[in-house]
Amino acid sequence: MDLQLSGRVAVVTGASKGIGLAITRTLLEEGVRVVAASRKGNADLDTLAGENLVHVPVDLMDPEAPGQVVARAVEVFGGLDILVNNAGGPPPGVQLPRMSFMTPTDDDWREMFEFNLFSTVRAIRAAIPLMLERGGGAIVNISSGSARQPAPMNVDYNAAKAGMNNLTKALSEEFGPQGIRVNTVSPGPVLTAWWTKEGGAADIIAGMAGTDRDSVMASVAPEMMKLTTGRLVDPQEIADVVALLVSPRSASTTGAEFAVDSGFLKAV
């Protein structure tokens, strides 16, 4: 299928690893010119280097950073058609999961919302005028199945993502008539550094369950989270949905949420 994306300009946040890296790679393969934002580059992102990729090293906790990334797209590629707000998860230096509402402090809540919601708000605020100049655009916000399946674990993260879902609907209503489509993709547990890195979620859960990290990812976590497929999500499976949503082939899709979660979300 030709997604009709060749020559378009995209900003992808959190682009150096995991879901963001998969999205960046997929858009490049479709002929998109990509501004990839992340705190640092790495060897995986370097393998994608070429004339259609620009890396902007920024800390999205800085209120000025989202606007700077969007401005870079205009500077290098002349405009903006696509925004993928993927950066999220634990703020820098934070380890998840947190198992109780009583665990995060006020500062923890502020940091979680800065990283997972306010950085998205700021990026969209900068992007919309540029998209309107070009007659429209597509925004995809990467949320979480936990936004709609509340639990005591990671309650601050879940609340930030619930805010993102509401934001997506509101933006779609306001700017859909002007040609800007806004949708949400809600992953379940994805096989990324959040789980796999040393001291990450797999290690934390392994310590609680009295098992090893490999067993957590292979069976303990899927069973604990009642994943229908019995496995964690592959980042490429998220990227494939994002690519379709930002494509003109999805011209009538806006204000929608797509669960790519191995059957995590059970609600109707």
N, C-alpha and C positions, 0 to 999 in steps of 0.2 A: 504494500500500500504506500503510495506517495503521500506523505503528510503535508506537502506543500509548504515546507518551512524554510527552504533554501533561501539564503540571503537575509533572513530576519535576524534581529539583534535581541539577545537575552542577557539578563543578569541572573546568576544563580548564587545564592548565599550558602555558606557552609559547604563549599564546593570541593574541598581537597580530599575528602574521604567519605566512605560509606554511601549513603543515599545521594548526597550532593555530587560526589565524584561520578556515580553511575548516571545521574541526570546530565551532568556536563558532557560526559562521553557520548551519551545517546543523542543529545542535541547537536553536537559537533558532527556526528555521523549523518545527521539529517541536513547538514549544510548551514546550520545556524552559527552566527558569530556570537561568541559567548564571553561575557565578563564574569570571571569566577572570583568570588570573594571568600577569603578565609584568613584566619590569623597568620598562618604560615603556609608556604608551599611545601611540597614533598615530592618524592620520586614518582609516585603514582600520577600526580598532576603533571609533572614534567614530561611524562610519556605522551601527553596529549598536546604538547606545545606545537604551535603553528600560527599561521597568519590569522586564523579565525578565533584564537584564544588569547585573552589578556587576563593575567592574574593580578588582583588588587589585594595586597596584604593589609587587612584592617581588623580591628577589634570591634565587633558590632555592639559591644556594651557601651562604646563611646557614642553619645547621641548624634554626633556629626557624621559618623562613619557611613550609615546607610545612604545618606544623600551624596556623599563623596563617591561611593561606588556607582550610583546611578549617573552622576555627572561624568564619570570616566567612560561610560558607555557612549554618551553623546560625543565626548572628546575624540574617542578612537574610531567609533563606528557610525556616528552621525545621528543617533536617535535610539529609541527603545521600543520594542514590540512585545517583549515577554519578560515577566518577572516571576522567578520561583523563589519563594521565601522558605528555604529549607533549614537554615541555621536554627538550632534549638537543642533541647536536651539539657544536660547539666551545664550550668555556667562554668567558666574556667575555674579550675581548682576544686570543683564540687564533685563528690561521689554519690551516686544514686545506686540502689533505692534507699529512700528514707521510709521507715515502716509505720510511722504514726504521725497524726496531725500535730502532736505535741513536740515533735522533733525540730522542724524549721522555725527559726527566729524571724522577727520582723525584717532583719537584713536579708535573710535567706529568701523570704517572699519577694522582697524588692528586686533582688538579683535575678530570681527566676522569671519574674514578669519583664524585667528589662531585656533579658536575652530571648525569651520565647514569645513575647507579645509586642513590646514597645519597639524593638528593632524592626519588626514587620510593619508596624504602623508607620514608622519613619520612612522605610523604604517605599511603601506604597504612596505616601504623601509626596515623595519626590518623583515617583514614576508616573503618576496619573497625568499631570500636565503634559508630559512628553508623549504619552500614548494618545492623548486627545489631539495633539498636533498632527499625528499620523493617521487619524481617523479611527483609532481603536487599538486594542491590544488584549493580551491574555495574562492573567495573574493566577498562579497556583500557590496556595499556602499549605505547607506540610504540617498537618496537625497530628493527632494521635487518637487511636481508639479509646484511650483512657479519658478523653474529653467527654465521652458519652457513656462511660461505664465507671462511675465514681467508685473509689476505694480509698481506704486510709493510706495506702502506700503511695508516696510521691504526690500527696494531695496538692501541694503548691504548683507543681508541674501540670497536673491534670486541670487545675483551675485556669492556668494561663492558656492552655490549649482550648478549653471550653470558650474562653474569650475570643480566641482566634476564629473558632467556628461561627460565633455570632457576628464578628467583624466581617467575615466573608459574605455572609448573607446580606448584611447592610450595604456593603460596597456593591454587591451585585445589583441590588435594587436601585441604588443611586446612579451608577455609572453604566449599567447594562444598556439603557436606551441610547447611550453615547458611544456604544461600540466596544466597551471594555468588559470582557467576561472574567468573572472571578469564581474560582472553584477551590475546593479543599480535597486533599488526599490524606486519609487517616491510616497510617500504618499501624500494625500491631507490633510485636517484638521483632526487630529486624537484626540480622546477623551483621552487626557493625561493631566499631570499637567500644561503644557504650557497653556491650556485652563482653567482648573478647579481650580488651586490653587488661594488663596486669592491674589488679585492684578494682576492676570493673564489676558490672552487675553479676556476671557469672561467678566471680570469686566471692563476692559478698554473699550471694545465695548459697554457694557451696559451703561456706563457713557456717551458715545458719542450719543447713540441711545435713551437715556431716558427710559431705560427698566431695567429688572433685569437679572442676570447672567444665571438663568435657562432658561429664554426665549431666550437668545442669543444662547445657545447650542442647544436648541430644535428646534428653527425656524429661528431666526434672522440671525445667521451665515450661516446655509444651504441656506437660500434665498439669502443673500448677495453674497455668493460664487457660487451660481447657481449649487448646488450639485444635480445631477440627482436623486440620491436615497433619497434625503431629510433628510439625517442624516450624522453626523460625522462618521469617520472610527473607528472601534474597533481595538485596538492594536493587538489582536490575528490574525486578518485578514492579517496584515503585516507579522507577525511571520510565518504564514502558507506558504506564498510565499517564504520567506527567506529559510525556511527548505527545500523546493523543489529545490530551486536554488543551494544550497550547496551540494545537494545530487548527487551521481553518476547517478541517474535517469535523470538528466539534463545535461548529458555529452556533448551534442552538442549545449548548450545554453551559449553563451559568447558574451560580448559587447552589451548586450541587456538592455533595460530599461522597467521596469514593473510598470505601474501606478496602484496603489491601492488607489483610491482617491474619491470614491463616484461619479465619473463622473465630477470631477472638471476640468480636462484638456479637452478642446473641440477641439483642433487642430487635423488635420489629420496627 
